[in-house]
Amino acid sequence: NIVANLCQYSHPDYNMMEGANDGYQDIIPLFLPIYHIYGLVICLFASL
């Protein structure tokens, strides 16, 4: 289920994040705490 969600998240039509520059940086709220395994996996794998 996590892999399927990450595949959906990384699809080119679903661009939630933009590159950071001098005046702009994306902030992504995590619904699960980062120490929770699902929050950690989604946060780490979404950046791949």
N, CA, C, O and CB atoms as a CASP TS submission, in Angstrom:
PFRMAT TS
TARGET T0000
AUTHOR 0000-0000-0000
METHOD Language model
MODEL 1
PARENT N/A
ATOM      1  N   ASN     1       0.815  -1.176   0.000  1.00  0.00           N
ATOM      2  CA  ASN     1       0.000   0.000   0.000  1.00  0.00           C
ATOM      3  C   ASN     1       0.870   1.255   0.000  1.00  0.00           C
ATOM      4  O   ASN     1       0.543   2.230  -0.677  1.00  0.00           O
ATOM      5  CB  ASN     1      -0.934  -0.010   1.192  1.00  0.00           C
ATOM      6  N   ILE     2       1.958   1.243   0.740  1.00  0.00           N
ATOM      7  CA  ILE     2       2.864   2.390   0.766  1.00  0.00           C
ATOM      8  C   ILE     2       3.501   2.586  -0.597  1.00  0.00           C
ATOM      9  O   ILE     2       3.624   3.717  -1.068  1.00  0.00           O
ATOM     10  CB  ILE     2       3.948   2.206   1.841  1.00  0.00           C
ATOM     11  N   VAL     3       3.906   1.503  -1.234  1.00  0.00           N
ATOM     12  CA  VAL     3       4.530   1.601  -2.553  1.00  0.00           C
ATOM     13  C   VAL     3       3.542   2.176  -3.564  1.00  0.00           C
ATOM     14  O   VAL     3       3.917   3.018  -4.380  1.00  0.00           O
ATOM     15  CB  VAL     3       5.035   0.219  -3.022  1.00  0.00           C
ATOM     16  N   ALA     4       2.305   1.740  -3.522  1.00  0.00           N
ATOM     17  CA  ALA     4       1.284   2.270  -4.435  1.00  0.00           C
ATOM     18  C   ALA     4       1.051   3.757  -4.200  1.00  0.00           C
ATOM     19  O   ALA     4       0.908   4.518  -5.158  1.00  0.00           O
ATOM     20  CB  ALA     4      -0.033   1.503  -4.268  1.00  0.00           C
ATOM     21  N   ASN     5       1.011   4.176  -2.954  1.00  0.00           N
ATOM     22  CA  ASN     5       0.832   5.594  -2.654  1.00  0.00           C
ATOM     23  C   ASN     5       2.018   6.416  -3.126  1.00  0.00           C
ATOM     24  O   ASN     5       1.841   7.526  -3.628  1.00  0.00           O
ATOM     25  CB  ASN     5       0.623   5.797  -1.162  1.00  0.00           C
ATOM     26  N   LEU     6       3.213   5.892  -2.975  1.00  0.00           N
ATOM     27  CA  LEU     6       4.390   6.624  -3.438  1.00  0.00           C
ATOM     28  C   LEU     6       4.439   6.698  -4.956  1.00  0.00           C
ATOM     29  O   LEU     6       4.881   7.705  -5.510  1.00  0.00           O
ATOM     30  CB  LEU     6       5.659   5.972  -2.909  1.00  0.00           C
ATOM     31  N   CYS     7       3.993   5.649  -5.636  1.00  0.00           N
ATOM     32  CA  CYS     7       3.927   5.690  -7.105  1.00  0.00           C
ATOM     33  C   CYS     7       2.923   6.739  -7.564  1.00  0.00           C
ATOM     34  O   CYS     7       3.171   7.452  -8.536  1.00  0.00           O
ATOM     35  CB  CYS     7       3.546   4.303  -7.676  1.00  0.00           C
ATOM     36  N   GLN     8       1.807   6.838  -6.882  1.00  0.00           N
ATOM     37  CA  GLN     8       0.830   7.867  -7.219  1.00  0.00           C
ATOM     38  C   GLN     8       1.395   9.252  -6.937  1.00  0.00           C
ATOM     39  O   GLN     8       1.180  10.186  -7.709  1.00  0.00           O
ATOM     40  CB  GLN     8      -0.472   7.653  -6.437  1.00  0.00           C
ATOM     41  N   TYR     9       2.105   9.381  -5.848  1.00  0.00           N
ATOM     42  CA  TYR     9       2.669  10.666  -5.441  1.00  0.00           C
ATOM     43  C   TYR     9       3.745  11.130  -6.412  1.00  0.00           C
ATOM     44  O   TYR     9       3.896  12.332  -6.633  1.00  0.00           O
ATOM     45  CB  TYR     9       3.245  10.571  -4.032  1.00  0.00           C
ATOM     46  N   SER    10       4.494  10.201  -6.995  1.00  0.00           N
ATOM     47  CA  SER    10       5.605  10.570  -7.870  1.00  0.00           C
ATOM     48  C   SER    10       5.214  10.631  -9.342  1.00  0.00           C
ATOM     49  O   SER    10       6.080  10.816 -10.197  1.00  0.00           O
ATOM     50  CB  SER    10       6.734   9.595  -7.694  1.00  0.00           C
ATOM     51  N   HIS    11       3.936  10.481  -9.655  1.00  0.00           N
ATOM     52  CA  HIS    11       3.484  10.557 -11.051  1.00  0.00           C
ATOM     53  C   HIS    11       3.713  11.976 -11.583  1.00  0.00           C
ATOM     54  O   HIS    11       3.492  12.940 -10.850  1.00  0.00           O
ATOM     55  CB  HIS    11       1.972  10.159 -11.172  1.00  0.00           C
ATOM     56  N   PRO    12       4.154  12.130 -12.846  1.00  0.00           N
ATOM     57  CA  PRO    12       4.451  13.463 -13.398  1.00  0.00           C
ATOM     58  C   PRO    12       3.247  14.415 -13.418  1.00  0.00           C
ATOM     59  O   PRO    12       3.432  15.629 -13.337  1.00  0.00           O
ATOM     60  CB  PRO    12       4.982  13.316 -14.801  1.00  0.00           C
ATOM     61  N   ASP    13       2.041  13.899 -13.524  1.00  0.00           N
ATOM     62  CA  ASP    13       0.866  14.775 -13.536  1.00  0.00           C
ATOM     63  C   ASP    13       0.527  15.321 -12.152  1.00  0.00           C
ATOM     64  O   ASP    13      -0.233  16.282 -12.031  1.00  0.00           O
ATOM     65  CB  ASP    13      -0.329  14.028 -14.093  1.00  0.00           C
ATOM     66  N   TYR    14       1.071  14.728 -11.137  1.00  0.00           N
ATOM     67  CA  TYR    14       0.821  15.151  -9.759  1.00  0.00           C
ATOM     68  C   TYR    14       2.095  15.781  -9.224  1.00  0.00           C
ATOM     69  O   TYR    14       2.881  15.122  -8.544  1.00  0.00           O
ATOM     70  CB  TYR    14       0.363  13.950  -8.859  1.00  0.00           C
ATOM     71  N   ASN    15       2.299  17.043  -9.529  1.00  0.00           N
ATOM     72  CA  ASN    15       3.515  17.739  -9.108  1.00  0.00           C
ATOM     73  C   ASN    15       3.178  18.616  -7.914  1.00  0.00           C
ATOM     74  O   ASN    15       2.689  19.735  -8.065  1.00  0.00           O
ATOM     75  CB  ASN    15       4.118  18.589 -10.272  1.00  0.00           C
ATOM     76  N   MET    16       3.445  18.096  -6.735  1.00  0.00           N
ATOM     77  CA  MET    16       3.124  18.834  -5.529  1.00  0.00           C
ATOM     78  C   MET    16       4.281  19.718  -5.075  1.00  0.00           C
ATOM     79  O   MET    16       4.071  20.711  -4.380  1.00  0.00           O
ATOM     80  CB  MET    16       2.741  17.876  -4.427  1.00  0.00           C
ATOM     81  N   MET    17       5.489  19.363  -5.463  1.00  0.00           N
ATOM     82  CA  MET    17       6.656  20.104  -5.011  1.00  0.00           C
ATOM     83  C   MET    17       7.350  20.785  -6.183  1.00  0.00           C
ATOM     84  O   MET    17       7.395  20.251  -7.291  1.00  0.00           O
ATOM     85  CB  MET    17       7.628  19.178  -4.284  1.00  0.00           C
ATOM     86  N   GLU    18       7.888  21.968  -5.920  1.00  0.00           N
ATOM     87  CA  GLU    18       8.712  22.680  -6.879  1.00  0.00           C
ATOM     88  C   GLU    18      10.105  22.814  -6.275  1.00  0.00           C
ATOM     89  O   GLU    18      10.295  22.652  -5.070  1.00  0.00           O
ATOM     90  CB  GLU    18       8.101  24.079  -7.236  1.00  0.00           C
ATOM     91  N   GLY    19      11.062  23.108  -7.125  1.00  0.00           N
ATOM     92  CA  GLY    19      12.422  23.286  -6.632  1.00  0.00           C
ATOM     93  C   GLY    19      12.552  24.532  -5.766  1.00  0.00           C
ATOM     94  O   GLY    19      11.873  25.531  -6.002  1.00  0.00           O
ATOM     95  N   ALA    20      13.410  24.473  -4.780  1.00  0.00           N
ATOM     96  CA  ALA    20      13.633  25.617  -3.900  1.00  0.00           C
ATOM     97  C   ALA    20      14.582  26.598  -4.570  1.00  0.00           C
ATOM     98  O   ALA    20      15.500  26.205  -5.289  1.00  0.00           O
ATOM     99  CB  ALA    20      14.197  25.163  -2.533  1.00  0.00           C
ATOM    100  N   ASN    21      14.345  27.877  -4.324  1.00  0.00           N
ATOM    101  CA  ASN    21      15.262  28.914  -4.786  1.00  0.00           C
ATOM    102  C   ASN    21      15.478  29.901  -3.650  1.00  0.00           C
ATOM    103  O   ASN    21      15.154  29.599  -2.501  1.00  0.00           O
ATOM    104  CB  ASN    21      14.713  29.635  -6.061  1.00  0.00           C
ATOM    105  N   ASP    22      16.018  31.071  -3.951  1.00  0.00           N
ATOM    106  CA  ASP    22      16.357  32.017  -2.883  1.00  0.00           C
ATOM    107  C   ASP    22      15.138  32.529  -2.114  1.00  0.00           C
ATOM    108  O   ASP    22      15.229  32.791  -0.915  1.00  0.00           O
ATOM    109  CB  ASP    22      17.103  33.188  -3.466  1.00  0.00           C
ATOM    110  N   GLY    23      13.996  32.673  -2.796  1.00  0.00           N
ATOM    111  CA  GLY    23      12.837  33.234  -2.131  1.00  0.00           C
ATOM    112  C   GLY    23      11.699  32.264  -1.898  1.00  0.00           C
ATOM    113  O   GLY    23      10.654  32.657  -1.380  1.00  0.00           O
ATOM    114  N   TYR    24      11.874  31.010  -2.266  1.00  0.00           N
ATOM    115  CA  TYR    24      10.756  30.063  -2.170  1.00  0.00           C
ATOM    116  C   TYR    24      11.248  28.688  -1.767  1.00  0.00           C
ATOM    117  O   TYR    24      12.245  28.193  -2.292  1.00  0.00           O
ATOM    118  CB  TYR    24       9.999  29.978  -3.500  1.00  0.00           C
ATOM    119  N   GLN    25      10.540  28.078  -0.832  1.00  0.00           N
ATOM    120  CA  GLN    25      10.842  26.711  -0.419  1.00  0.00           C
ATOM    121  C   GLN    25       9.532  26.042  -0.021  1.00  0.00           C
ATOM    122  O   GLN    25       8.759  26.593   0.764  1.00  0.00           O
ATOM    123  CB  GLN    25      11.878  26.681   0.761  1.00  0.00           C
ATOM    124  N   ASP    26       9.285  24.847  -0.568  1.00  0.00           N
ATOM    125  CA  ASP    26       8.067  24.112  -0.228  1.00  0.00           C
ATOM    126  C   ASP    26       8.138  23.572   1.189  1.00  0.00           C
ATOM    127  O   ASP    26       9.200  23.169   1.662  1.00  0.00           O
ATOM    128  CB  ASP    26       7.836  22.968  -1.215  1.00  0.00           C
ATOM    129  N   ILE    27       7.012  23.570   1.847  1.00  0.00           N
ATOM    130  CA  ILE    27       6.875  22.961   3.168  1.00  0.00           C
ATOM    131  C   ILE    27       5.761  21.932   3.063  1.00  0.00           C
ATOM    132  O   ILE    27       4.652  22.256   2.638  1.00  0.00           O
ATOM    133  CB  ILE    27       6.569  24.037   4.287  1.00  0.00           C
ATOM    134  N   ILE    28       6.048  20.706   3.444  1.00  0.00           N
ATOM    135  CA  ILE    28       5.070  19.629   3.352  1.00  0.00           C
ATOM    136  C   ILE    28       4.691  19.195   4.764  1.00  0.00           C
ATOM    137  O   ILE    28       5.532  18.674   5.497  1.00  0.00           O
ATOM    138  CB  ILE    28       5.629  18.427   2.528  1.00  0.00           C
ATOM    139  N   PRO    29       3.428  19.404   5.155  1.00  0.00           N
ATOM    140  CA  PRO    29       3.022  18.941   6.484  1.00  0.00           C
ATOM    141  C   PRO    29       2.911  17.419   6.504  1.00  0.00           C
ATOM    142  O   PRO    29       2.400  16.812   5.562  1.00  0.00           O
ATOM    143  CB  PRO    29       1.678  19.582   6.898  1.00  0.00           C
ATOM    144  N   LEU    30       3.383  16.823   7.560  1.00  0.00           N
ATOM    145  CA  LEU    30       3.272  15.373   7.726  1.00  0.00           C
ATOM    146  C   LEU    30       2.119  15.085   8.673  1.00  0.00           C
ATOM    147  O   LEU    30       2.049  15.634   9.773  1.00  0.00           O
ATOM    148  CB  LEU    30       4.605  14.756   8.264  1.00  0.00           C
ATOM    149  N   PHE    31       1.219  14.222   8.234  1.00  0.00           N
ATOM    150  CA  PHE    31       0.082  13.872   9.071  1.00  0.00           C
ATOM    151  C   PHE    31       0.464  12.847  10.129  1.00  0.00           C
ATOM    152  O   PHE    31      -0.148  12.778  11.194  1.00  0.00           O
ATOM    153  CB  PHE    31      -1.055  13.340   8.218  1.00  0.00           C
ATOM    154  N   LEU    32       1.473  12.060   9.826  1.00  0.00           N
ATOM    155  CA  LEU    32       1.997  11.131  10.815  1.00  0.00           C
ATOM    156  C   LEU    32       3.329  11.676  11.312  1.00  0.00           C
ATOM    157  O   LEU    32       4.066  12.286  10.537  1.00  0.00           O
ATOM    158  CB  LEU    32       2.158   9.694  10.220  1.00  0.00           C
ATOM    159  N   PRO    33       3.646  11.475  12.554  1.00  0.00           N
ATOM    160  CA  PRO    33       4.935  11.957  13.052  1.00  0.00           C
ATOM    161  C   PRO    33       6.094  11.318  12.295  1.00  0.00           C
ATOM    162  O   PRO    33       5.992  10.181  11.836  1.00  0.00           O
ATOM    163  CB  PRO    33       5.067  11.672  14.550  1.00  0.00           C
ATOM    164  N   ILE    34       7.187  12.050  12.169  1.00  0.00           N
ATOM    165  CA  ILE    34       8.342  11.570  11.415  1.00  0.00           C
ATOM    166  C   ILE    34       8.943  10.331  12.081  1.00  0.00           C
ATOM    167  O   ILE    34       9.551   9.512  11.392  1.00  0.00           O
ATOM    168  CB  ILE    34       9.403  12.679  11.292  1.00  0.00           C
ATOM    169  N   TYR    35       8.794  10.171  13.383  1.00  0.00           N
ATOM    170  CA  TYR    35       9.337   8.986  14.046  1.00  0.00           C
ATOM    171  C   TYR    35       8.456   7.761  13.809  1.00  0.00           C
ATOM    172  O   TYR    35       8.888   6.636  14.058  1.00  0.00           O
ATOM    173  CB  TYR    35       9.484   9.240  15.547  1.00  0.00           C
ATOM    174  N   HIS    36       7.243   7.962  13.339  1.00  0.00           N
ATOM    175  CA  HIS    36       6.381   6.836  12.980  1.00  0.00           C
ATOM    176  C   HIS    36       6.888   6.266  11.662  1.00  0.00           C
ATOM    177  O   HIS    36       7.256   7.040  10.778  1.00  0.00           O
ATOM    178  CB  HIS    36       4.871   7.274  12.869  1.00  0.00           C
ATOM    179  N   ILE    37       6.923   4.985  11.495  1.00  0.00           N
ATOM    180  CA  ILE    37       7.550   4.345  10.339  1.00  0.00           C
ATOM    181  C   ILE    37       6.896   4.760   9.031  1.00  0.00           C
ATOM    182  O   ILE    37       7.596   4.945   8.036  1.00  0.00           O
ATOM    183  CB  ILE    37       7.494   2.838  10.482  1.00  0.00           C
ATOM    184  N   TYR    38       5.574   4.913   9.000  1.00  0.00           N
ATOM    185  CA  TYR    38       4.912   5.302   7.754  1.00  0.00           C
ATOM    186  C   TYR    38       5.242   6.749   7.393  1.00  0.00           C
ATOM    187  O   TYR    38       5.475   7.055   6.223  1.00  0.00           O
ATOM    188  CB  TYR    38       3.388   5.121   7.874  1.00  0.00           C
ATOM    189  N   GLY    39       5.266   7.629   8.371  1.00  0.00           N
ATOM    190  CA  GLY    39       5.648   9.015   8.114  1.00  0.00           C
ATOM    191  C   GLY    39       7.080   9.115   7.626  1.00  0.00           C
ATOM    192  O   GLY    39       7.372   9.899   6.724  1.00  0.00           O
ATOM    193  N   LEU    40       7.972   8.337   8.205  1.00  0.00           N
ATOM    194  CA  LEU    40       9.375   8.334   7.800  1.00  0.00           C
ATOM    195  C   LEU    40       9.539   7.796   6.391  1.00  0.00           C
ATOM    196  O   LEU    40      10.253   8.392   5.585  1.00  0.00           O
ATOM    197  CB  LEU    40      10.207   7.511   8.771  1.00  0.00           C
ATOM    198  N   VAL    41       8.895   6.684   6.078  1.00  0.00           N
ATOM    199  CA  VAL    41       9.020   6.072   4.752  1.00  0.00           C
ATOM    200  C   VAL    41       8.481   7.000   3.673  1.00  0.00           C
ATOM    201  O   VAL    41       9.125   7.182   2.640  1.00  0.00           O
ATOM    202  CB  VAL    41       8.280   4.727   4.708  1.00  0.00           C
ATOM    203  N   ILE    42       7.320   7.583   3.893  1.00  0.00           N
ATOM    204  CA  ILE    42       6.731   8.463   2.884  1.00  0.00           C
ATOM    205  C   ILE    42       7.588   9.700   2.683  1.00  0.00           C
ATOM    206  O   ILE    42       7.799  10.129   1.549  1.00  0.00           O
ATOM    207  CB  ILE    42       5.309   8.866   3.284  1.00  0.00           C
ATOM    208  N   CYS    43       8.080  10.274   3.759  1.00  0.00           N
ATOM    209  CA  CYS    43       8.916  11.469   3.648  1.00  0.00           C
ATOM    210  C   CYS    43      10.217  11.167   2.916  1.00  0.00           C
ATOM    211  O   CYS    43      10.646  11.957   2.075  1.00  0.00           O
ATOM    212  CB  CYS    43       9.216  12.039   5.035  1.00  0.00           C
ATOM    213  N   LEU    44      10.847  10.046   3.217  1.00  0.00           N
ATOM    214  CA  LEU    44      12.121   9.712   2.582  1.00  0.00           C
ATOM    215  C   LEU    44      11.953   9.259   1.141  1.00  0.00           C
ATOM    216  O   LEU    44      12.713   9.687   0.272  1.00  0.00           O
ATOM    217  CB  LEU    44      12.822   8.636   3.370  1.00  0.00           C
ATOM    218  N   PHE    45      10.974   8.402   0.869  1.00  0.00           N
ATOM    219  CA  PHE    45      10.807   7.872  -0.482  1.00  0.00           C
ATOM    220  C   PHE    45      10.199   8.885  -1.434  1.00  0.00           C
ATOM    221  O   PHE    45      10.404   8.775  -2.643  1.00  0.00           O
ATOM    222  CB  PHE    45       9.948   6.636  -0.448  1.00  0.00           C
ATOM    223  N   ALA    46       9.462   9.863  -0.940  1.00  0.00           N
ATOM    224  CA  ALA    46       8.852  10.866  -1.818  1.00  0.00           C
ATOM    225  C   ALA    46       9.908  11.746  -2.468  1.00  0.00           C
ATOM    226  O   ALA    46       9.669  12.311  -3.535  1.00  0.00           O
ATOM    227  CB  ALA    46       7.864  11.732  -1.034  1.00  0.00           C
ATOM    228  N   SER    47      11.065  11.867  -1.846  1.00  0.00           N
ATOM    229  CA  SER    47      12.119  12.717  -2.409  1.00  0.00           C
ATOM    230  C   SER    47      12.973  11.990  -3.432  1.00  0.00           C
ATOM    231  O   SER    47      13.848  12.610  -4.037  1.00  0.00           O
ATOM    232  CB  SER    47      13.000  13.245  -1.305  1.00  0.00           C
ATOM    233  N   LEU    48      12.755  10.701  -3.649  1.00  0.00           N
ATOM    234  CA  LEU    48      13.553   9.958  -4.633  1.00  0.00           C
ATOM    235  C   LEU    48      13.139  10.257  -6.044  1.00  0.00           C
ATOM    236  O   LEU    48      13.714   9.710  -6.985  1.00  0.00           O
ATOM    237  CB  LEU    48      13.447   8.482  -4.389  1.00  0.00           C
TER
END
